[in-house]
């Protein structure tokens, strides 16, 4: 079971690394050469990358409520703004309504 969690974490880390390796050089290339337009293009690329990562994570990750044991998925906004650790996220359970640190479900 721990292997599947680690595999997902590793895939996420590799994806973030690849995006950063692609986005940082784009900022170095576009910002100085194109001025304000280059900065806007670069910030748009960063925003798109962050949205893509959070969307993927919210679709692929389920959480288990420690109070009632319900397994559920959360919205993109909840995934982005909720406090979290690599294995837990503080969210409200849709079944019992308690806001607690829910573990990542297998």
N, C-alpha and C positions, 0 to 999 in steps of 0.2 A: 504494500500500500504506500509506503513512504517513497518507493521508487517512482510511482506515478505522479506524486506531488512534485518530486524533485525534477522529473522530466518536464513537467509543465513550467516550472520555475526556470529551468535551463533554457527552454525554448523562448520564454519571454525575455530572458537576459540576452540571448543571442539576437533576437529581433530588435531590441532596444539598441544594442551595440551597433548593429548594421545600420539602423536609421541614423544614429549619431555620427557614424563614420561618413554617411552620405550627406547629412545636413550641415555639419560644421564646415566642410570645404565649400559648400554652396554659399554659405554666409561670407566666407572669405573672398569668394569670387564675385558675387553679386553686389554686396554692400558698397565697397569702394568704387567699383566701376560704374554703377548705376545710381548712386546717391540714395535719395529717399525711396525711389521706386525699387531699388535693389533690396533695401531693408524691408520694405513691405512684402516683396516676393519671398524673402527669407523667412520672415515671421509667419507668413501664410504656410510655408512648407513645415515649419516647426509646429504650428497649430494643427495642421492636417496629420502630421505624424503622431502627435499626442492623442488626438481624437481616435486615430486608427488603433493605437495600442490599447487605449481604455475600452474602446468598443469590443475589440477582440477579447480582452480580459473579462469583460462583463458577460459576454456570450458563452465563454468557455468555463467559467468558474461558478460553482454552486457553493452555498454556505449552509452550515447546519446549526440550528438554534440550540444553545446549551440548556435552555429551559424545557422546551417541548420536543426537541429532536426533529423538527420539521426541516427538510432540505429545500432550499429555495434559491432563486437567482435574483439579482438586484439590477436596477436600472443603470444606465451609463452615468447619469448624474450622481447617483448614490455611490457608484464605484469610484468616481473621480474625487468626490468631496469627503467621503467618510474616512475617519482616522483608521490606520491599518498597520499591520506588521506583515511579514511575508506569509504567515500562516493564518492570520485572524483579521477580521474587519469588524468595526463597531457599527452595526446596522440594526434596524428594527425588523423583527420577525413578522411576516405578514399573517401568520397563524395566531400567535398569542399576543402580539403587539408589544413585547418587551424589547427594549433596545439594550443590546449586550454585545460582548465580543464573540462573534460567531466564527467557528473554525471553517476552514476550507474543507468541503466535503469531497470524498473520493470519487 
